């Protein structure tokens, strides 16, 4: 099982931000990489890239998405013959 968790080092102890899901006493292998505080928050990368295409977005893109939204709202089921 490979899992990526975040934590903070306190001397020889690492305080993890979430539960490992492993039983107490399980032997593990640790690979560490220092990260900046801005990337340590879950979802921060998504928040940073949100709006990346804002300068490229056109009215035509809005029209296309509005059409898709409208199509999804319509009932596409057919009646079964009795």
N, CA, C and O atoms as CSV, one atom per row, in Angstrom:
chain,resi,resn,atom,element,x,y,z
A,1,UNK,N,N,0.844,-1.179,0.000
A,1,UNK,CA,C,0.000,0.000,0.000
A,1,UNK,C,C,0.891,1.244,0.000
A,1,UNK,O,O,1.646,1.463,0.947
A,2,UNK,N,N,0.808,2.057,-1.056
A,2,UNK,CA,C,1.535,3.323,-1.117
A,2,UNK,C,C,0.567,4.456,-0.835
A,2,UNK,O,O,-0.485,4.558,-1.467
A,3,UNK,N,N,0.924,5.301,0.111
A,3,UNK,CA,C,0.066,6.422,0.498
A,3,UNK,C,C,0.914,7.653,0.696
A,3,UNK,O,O,2.028,7.566,1.212
A,4,UNK,N,N,0.398,8.806,0.290
A,4,UNK,CA,C,1.092,10.060,0.545
A,4,UNK,C,C,0.350,10.787,1.660
A,4,UNK,O,O,-0.839,11.082,1.544
A,5,UNK,N,N,1.063,11.066,2.729
A,5,UNK,CA,C,0.513,11.801,3.859
A,5,UNK,C,C,1.369,13.027,4.104
A,5,UNK,O,O,2.535,13.065,3.712
A,6,UNK,N,N,0.800,14.019,4.746
A,6,UNK,CA,C,1.551,15.216,5.120
A,6,UNK,C,C,1.723,15.237,6.628
A,6,UNK,O,O,0.881,14.724,7.365
A,7,UNK,N,N,2.796,15.821,7.073
A,7,UNK,CA,C,3.049,15.893,8.498
A,7,UNK,C,C,4.091,16.946,8.819
A,7,UNK,O,O,4.611,17.626,7.935
A,8,UNK,N,N,4.380,17.061,10.098
A,8,UNK,CA,C,5.360,18.031,10.598
A,8,UNK,C,C,6.367,17.282,11.456
A,8,UNK,O,O,5.993,16.482,12.313
A,9,UNK,N,N,7.652,17.547,11.219
A,9,UNK,CA,C,8.726,16.900,11.977
A,9,UNK,C,C,8.951,17.631,13.291
A,9,UNK,O,O,9.072,18.855,13.324
A,10,UNK,N,N,9.006,16.857,14.384
A,10,UNK,CA,C,9.336,17.361,15.726
A,10,UNK,C,C,10.455,16.472,16.266
A,10,UNK,O,O,10.193,15.480,16.947
A,11,UNK,N,N,11.696,16.831,15.962
A,11,UNK,CA,C,12.817,15.987,16.389
A,11,UNK,C,C,12.775,14.659,15.659
A,11,UNK,O,O,12.841,14.627,14.430
A,12,UNK,N,N,12.664,13.540,16.412
A,12,UNK,CA,C,12.595,12.213,15.813
A,12,UNK,C,C,11.157,11.755,15.588
A,12,UNK,O,O,10.926,10.611,15.197
A,13,UNK,N,N,10.196,12.634,15.829
A,13,UNK,CA,C,8.781,12.299,15.678
A,13,UNK,C,C,8.190,13.066,14.502
A,13,UNK,O,O,8.508,14.238,14.300
A,14,UNK,N,N,7.329,12.409,13.726
A,14,UNK,CA,C,6.601,13.068,12.643
A,14,UNK,C,C,5.123,13.046,13.010
A,14,UNK,O,O,4.529,11.980,13.175
A,15,UNK,N,N,4.536,14.229,13.135
A,15,UNK,CA,C,3.106,14.353,13.444
A,15,UNK,C,C,2.349,14.440,12.129
A,15,UNK,O,O,2.491,15.413,11.389
A,16,UNK,N,N,1.534,13.413,11.832
A,16,UNK,CA,C,0.805,13.352,10.564
A,16,UNK,C,C,-0.499,14.130,10.655
A,16,UNK,O,O,-1.098,14.239,11.725
A,17,UNK,N,N,-0.935,14.676,9.505
A,17,UNK,CA,C,-2.147,15.482,9.476
A,17,UNK,C,C,-3.414,14.631,9.408
A,17,UNK,O,O,-4.509,15.141,9.645
A,18,UNK,N,N,-3.283,13.340,9.086
A,18,UNK,CA,C,-4.449,12.459,9.050
A,18,UNK,C,C,-4.063,11.055,9.505
A,18,UNK,O,O,-2.882,10.738,9.642
A,19,UNK,N,N,-5.063,10.231,9.733
A,19,UNK,CA,C,-4.859,8.864,10.192
A,19,UNK,C,C,-4.246,8.038,9.066
A,19,UNK,O,O,-4.615,8.204,7.904
A,20,UNK,N,N,-3.319,7.156,9.400
A,20,UNK,CA,C,-2.668,6.318,8.388
A,20,UNK,C,C,-3.560,5.177,7.928
A,20,UNK,O,O,-3.387,4.674,6.818
A,21,UNK,N,N,-4.497,4.764,8.745
A,21,UNK,CA,C,-5.337,3.627,8.407
A,21,UNK,C,C,-4.642,2.295,8.631
A,21,UNK,O,O,-5.179,1.249,8.268
A,22,UNK,N,N,-3.453,2.318,9.224
A,22,UNK,CA,C,-2.693,1.092,9.485
A,22,UNK,C,C,-2.771,0.742,10.965
A,22,UNK,O,O,-2.860,1.629,11.814
A,23,UNK,N,N,-2.738,-0.540,11.268
A,23,UNK,CA,C,-2.754,-0.948,12.673
A,23,UNK,C,C,-1.510,-0.456,13.407
A,23,UNK,O,O,-0.437,-0.338,12.815
A,24,UNK,N,N,-1.659,-0.176,14.670
A,24,UNK,CA,C,-0.545,0.255,15.507
A,24,UNK,C,C,0.537,-0.823,15.498
A,24,UNK,O,O,0.234,-2.009,15.629
A,25,UNK,N,N,1.776,-0.421,15.348
A,25,UNK,CA,C,2.894,-1.359,15.344
A,25,UNK,C,C,3.297,-1.833,13.957
A,25,UNK,O,O,4.246,-2.607,13.835
A,26,UNK,N,N,2.600,-1.390,12.895
A,26,UNK,CA,C,2.945,-1.789,11.528
A,26,UNK,C,C,4.287,-1.180,11.134
A,26,UNK,O,O,4.508,0.015,11.328
A,27,UNK,N,N,5.180,-1.996,10.583
A,27,UNK,CA,C,6.469,-1.492,10.100
A,27,UNK,C,C,6.246,-0.774,8.772
A,27,UNK,O,O,5.532,-1.277,7.904
A,28,UNK,N,N,6.849,0.393,8.614
A,28,UNK,CA,C,6.692,1.178,7.390
A,28,UNK,C,C,8.045,1.679,6.908
A,28,UNK,O,O,9.006,1.723,7.677
A,29,UNK,N,N,8.121,2.047,5.663
A,29,UNK,CA,C,9.304,2.683,5.093
A,29,UNK,C,C,8.913,4.114,4.757
A,29,UNK,O,O,7.885,4.339,4.119
A,30,UNK,N,N,9.710,5.075,5.175
A,30,UNK,CA,C,9.394,6.485,5.008
A,30,UNK,C,C,10.338,7.115,3.990
A,30,UNK,O,O,11.552,6.923,4.060
A,31,UNK,N,N,9.780,7.864,3.048
A,31,UNK,CA,C,10.551,8.691,2.126
A,31,UNK,C,C,10.078,10.115,2.363
A,31,UNK,O,O,8.884,10.389,2.250
A,32,UNK,N,N,10.989,11.031,2.690
A,32,UNK,CA,C,10.579,12.388,3.056
A,32,UNK,C,C,11.008,13.389,2.003
A,32,UNK,O,O,12.047,13.236,1.360
A,33,UNK,N,N,10.188,14.418,1.839
A,33,UNK,CA,C,10.481,15.530,0.940
A,33,UNK,C,C,9.950,16.790,1.618
A,33,UNK,O,O,8.766,16.865,1.947
A,34,UNK,N,N,10.809,17.769,1.827
A,34,UNK,CA,C,10.376,19.020,2.441
A,34,UNK,C,C,9.484,19.774,1.459
A,34,UNK,O,O,9.794,19.855,0.270
A,35,UNK,N,N,8.386,20.321,1.952
A,35,UNK,CA,C,7.472,21.099,1.122
A,35,UNK,C,C,7.267,22.462,1.745
A,35,UNK,O,O,7.417,22.633,2.955
A,36,UNK,N,N,6.923,23.430,0.917
A,36,UNK,CA,C,6.678,24.774,1.444
A,36,UNK,C,C,5.297,24.811,2.089
A,36,UNK,O,O,4.422,24.039,1.698
A,37,UNK,N,N,5.082,25.675,3.051
A,37,UNK,CA,C,3.781,25.746,3.733
A,37,UNK,C,C,2.629,26.023,2.784
A,37,UNK,O,O,1.506,25.610,3.070
A,38,UNK,N,N,2.857,26.706,1.666
A,38,UNK,CA,C,1.753,27.010,0.753
A,38,UNK,C,C,1.262,25.771,0.021
A,38,UNK,O,O,0.091,25.712,-0.356
A,39,UNK,N,N,2.127,24.773,-0.194
A,39,UNK,CA,C,1.691,23.563,-0.885
A,39,UNK,C,C,1.293,22.457,0.093
A,39,UNK,O,O,0.860,21.385,-0.330
A,40,UNK,N,N,1.436,22.704,1.383
A,40,UNK,CA,C,1.125,21.673,2.362
A,40,UNK,C,C,-0.375,21.520,2.578
A,40,UNK,O,O,-0.813,20.504,3.117
A,41,UNK,N,N,-1.167,22.499,2.174
A,41,UNK,CA,C,-2.611,22.450,2.384
A,41,UNK,C,C,-3.269,21.654,1.261
A,41,UNK,O,O,-3.008,21.892,0.082
A,42,UNK,N,N,-4.128,20.702,1.642
A,42,UNK,CA,C,-4.803,19.857,0.666
A,42,UNK,C,C,-5.659,20.724,-0.259
A,42,UNK,O,O,-6.431,21.559,0.215
A,43,UNK,N,N,-5.528,20.532,-1.569
A,43,UNK,CA,C,-6.312,21.256,-2.554
A,43,UNK,C,C,-5.719,22.589,-2.971
A,43,UNK,O,O,-6.280,23.272,-3.827
A,44,UNK,N,N,-4.597,22.971,-2.383
A,44,UNK,CA,C,-3.994,24.270,-2.694
A,44,UNK,C,C,-3.568,24.343,-4.160
A,44,UNK,O,O,-3.706,25.393,-4.788
A,45,UNK,N,N,-3.059,23.255,-4.707
A,45,UNK,CA,C,-2.652,23.256,-6.109
A,45,UNK,C,C,-3.814,23.538,-7.044
A,45,UNK,O,O,-3.672,24.279,-8.017
A,46,UNK,N,N,-4.964,22.944,-6.749
A,46,UNK,CA,C,-6.158,23.182,-7.550
A,46,UNK,C,C,-6.591,24.637,-7.445
A,46,UNK,O,O,-6.972,25.249,-8.443
A,47,UNK,N,N,-6.531,25.189,-6.236
A,47,UNK,CA,C,-6.911,26.593,-6.064
A,47,UNK,C,C,-5.969,27.517,-6.824
A,47,UNK,O,O,-6.402,28.544,-7.346
A,48,UNK,N,N,-4.684,27.165,-6.894
A,48,UNK,CA,C,-3.720,28.004,-7.610
A,48,UNK,C,C,-3.956,27.971,-9.113
A,48,UNK,O,O,-3.747,28.978,-9.789
A,49,UNK,N,N,-4.393,26.821,-9.653
A,49,UNK,CA,C,-4.561,26.731,-11.104
A,49,UNK,C,C,-5.977,27.087,-11.540
A,49,UNK,O,O,-6.222,27.229,-12.738
A,50,UNK,N,N,-6.907,27.235,-10.618
A,50,UNK,CA,C,-8.268,27.628,-10.989
A,50,UNK,C,C,-8.209,28.985,-11.673
A,50,UNK,O,O,-7.581,29.913,-11.164
A,51,UNK,N,N,-8.844,29.100,-12.796
A,51,UNK,CA,C,-8.815,30.347,-13.540
A,51,UNK,C,C,-7.634,30.456,-14.473
A,51,UNK,O,O,-7.385,31.528,-15.024
A,52,UNK,N,N,-6.895,29.368,-14.666
A,52,UNK,CA,C,-5.714,29.419,-15.529
A,52,UNK,C,C,-6.076,29.774,-16.965
A,52,UNK,O,O,-5.265,30.366,-17.676
A,53,UNK,N,N,-7.283,29.421,-17.401
A,53,UNK,CA,C,-7.705,29.724,-18.771
A,53,UNK,C,C,-8.572,30.976,-18.846
A,53,UNK,O,O,-9.186,31.228,-19.883
A,54,UNK,N,N,-8.639,31.755,-17.790
A,54,UNK,CA,C,-9.516,32.925,-17.759
A,54,UNK,C,C,-9.235,33.887,-18.906
A,54,UNK,O,O,-10.169,34.468,-19.458
A,55,UNK,N,N,-7.984,34.067,-19.274
A,55,UNK,CA,C,-7.639,34.989,-20.359
A,55,UNK,C,C,-7.995,34.425,-21.730
A,55,UNK,O,O,-8.089,35.174,-22.702
A,56,UNK,N,N,-8.193,33.104,-21.817
A,56,UNK,CA,C,-8.479,32.451,-23.089
A,56,UNK,C,C,-9.957,32.145,-23.274
A,56,UNK,O,O,-10.365,31.737,-24.361
A,57,UNK,N,N,-10.771,32.332,-22.236
A,57,UNK,CA,C,-12.187,31.963,-22.265
A,57,UNK,C,C,-12.959,32.935,-23.143
A,57,UNK,O,O,-12.744,34.144,-23.071
A,58,UNK,N,N,-13.861,32.411,-23.974
A,58,UNK,CA,C,-14.626,33.266,-24.885
A,58,UNK,C,C,-16.122,33.141,-24.614
A,58,UNK,O,O,-16.561,32.259,-23.876
A,59,UNK,N,N,-16.893,34.036,-25.221
A,59,UNK,CA,C,-18.353,33.949,-25.118
A,59,UNK,C,C,-18.862,32.665,-25.751
A,59,UNK,O,O,-19.869,32.113,-25.309
A,60,UNK,N,N,-18.170,32.180,-26.794
A,60,UNK,CA,C,-18.556,30.935,-27.438
A,60,UNK,C,C,-18.428,29.759,-26.467
A,60,UNK,O,O,-19.255,28.847,-26.487
A,61,UNK,N,N,-17.383,29.776,-25.607
A,61,UNK,CA,C,-17.226,28.725,-24.590
A,61,UNK,C,C,-18.408,28.744,-23.621
A,61,UNK,O,O,-18.914,27.689,-23.240
A,62,UNK,N,N,-18.848,29.940,-23.223
A,62,UNK,CA,C,-20.011,30.055,-22.343
A,62,UNK,C,C,-21.258,29.490,-23.021
A,62,UNK,O,O,-22.058,28.803,-22.386
A,63,UNK,N,N,-21.421,29.782,-24.311
A,63,UNK,CA,C,-22.583,29.289,-25.056
A,63,UNK,C,C,-22.571,27.761,-25.113
A,63,UNK,O,O,-23.604,27.122,-24.909
A,64,UNK,N,N,-21.413,27.179,-25.389
A,64,UNK,CA,C,-21.297,25.714,-25.467
A,64,UNK,C,C,-21.650,25.072,-24.127
A,64,UNK,O,O,-22.417,24.110,-24.086
A,65,UNK,N,N,-21.102,25.592,-23.040
A,65,UNK,CA,C,-21.392,25.028,-21.717
A,65,UNK,C,C,-22.856,25.214,-21.343
A,65,UNK,O,O,-23.442,24.334,-20.713
A,66,UNK,N,N,-23.454,26.334,-21.712
A,66,UNK,CA,C,-24.876,26.547,-21.431
A,66,UNK,C,C,-25.720,25.517,-22.184
A,66,UNK,O,O,-26.702,25.008,-21.646
A,67,UNK,N,N,-25.340,25.209,-23.432
A,67,UNK,CA,C,-26.054,24.192,-24.207
A,67,UNK,C,C,-25.936,22.813,-23.574
A,67,UNK,O,O,-26.917,22.072,-23.516
A,68,UNK,N,N,-24.752,22.466,-23.103
A,68,UNK,CA,C,-24.552,21.177,-22.428
A,68,UNK,C,C,-25.399,21.108,-21.166
A,68,UNK,O,O,-26.037,20.090,-20.899
A,69,UNK,N,N,-25.407,22.180,-20.396
A,69,UNK,CA,C,-26.205,22.224,-19.165
A,69,UNK,C,C,-27.693,22.051,-19.475
A,69,UNK,O,O,-28.398,21.335,-18.763
A,70,UNK,N,N,-28.165,22.702,-20.530
A,70,UNK,CA,C,-29.572,22.599,-20.910
A,70,UNK,C,C,-29.906,21.179,-21.369
A,70,UNK,O,O,-30.953,20.641,-21.009
A,71,UNK,N,N,-29.020,20.572,-22.160
A,71,UNK,CA,C,-29.245,19.201,-22.635
A,71,UNK,C,C,-29.312,18.205,-21.486
A,71,UNK,O,O,-30.098,17.259,-21.528
A,72,UNK,N,N,-28.508,18.409,-20.480
A,72,UNK,CA,C,-28.503,17.486,-19.335
A,72,UNK,C,C,-29.807,17.555,-18.551
A,72,UNK,O,O,-30.196,16.583,-17.903
A,73,UNK,N,N,-30.477,18.690,-18.606
A,73,UNK,CA,C,-31.725,18.852,-17.853
A,73,UNK,C,C,-32.930,18.230,-18.525
A,73,UNK,O,O,-33.988,18.121,-17.906
A,74,UNK,N,N,-32.796,17.817,-19.782
A,74,UNK,CA,C,-33.941,17.251,-20.509
A,74,UNK,C,C,-34.013,15.754,-20.290
A,74,UNK,O,O,-32.994,15.065,-20.232
A,75,UNK,N,N,-35.251,15.259,-20.168
A,75,UNK,CA,C,-35.484,13.837,-19.955
A,75,UNK,C,C,-35.255,13.095,-21.266
A,75,UNK,O,O,-35.953,13.359,-22.246
A,76,UNK,N,N,-34.296,12.175,-21.309
A,76,UNK,CA,C,-33.987,11.449,-22.537
A,76,UNK,C,C,-34.493,10.002,-22.497
A,76,UNK,O,O,-34.187,9.206,-23.384
A,77,UNK,N,N,-35.273,9.672,-21.454
A,77,UNK,CA,C,-35.798,8.302,-21.353
A,77,UNK,C,C,-36.961,8.109,-22.313
A,77,UNK,O,O,-37.729,9.035,-22.573
A,78,UNK,N,N,-37.080,6.881,-22.842
A,78,UNK,CA,C,-38.186,6.543,-23.747
A,78,UNK,C,C,-39.189,5.679,-23.012
A,78,UNK,O,O,-38.841,4.920,-22.108
A,79,UNK,N,N,-40.427,5.809,-23.415
A,79,UNK,CA,C,-41.485,4.978,-22.860
A,79,UNK,C,C,-41.344,3.562,-23.404
A,79,UNK,O,O,-41.043,3.383,-24.584
A,80,UNK,N,N,-41.558,2.555,-22.564
A,80,UNK,CA,C,-41.516,1.163,-22.993
A,80,UNK,C,C,-42.878,0.757,-23.528
A,80,UNK,O,O,-43.910,1.114,-22.960
A,81,UNK,N,N,-42.875,0.012,-24.619
A,81,UNK,CA,C,-44.137,-0.475,-25.177
A,81,UNK,C,C,-44.709,-1.549,-24.262
A,81,UNK,O,O,-43.979,-2.396,-23.747
A,82,UNK,N,N,-46.037,-1.504,-24.065
A,82,UNK,CA,C,-46.651,-2.504,-23.185
A,82,UNK,C,C,-47.085,-3.730,-23.895
A,82,UNK,O,O,-47.616,-4.649,-23.273
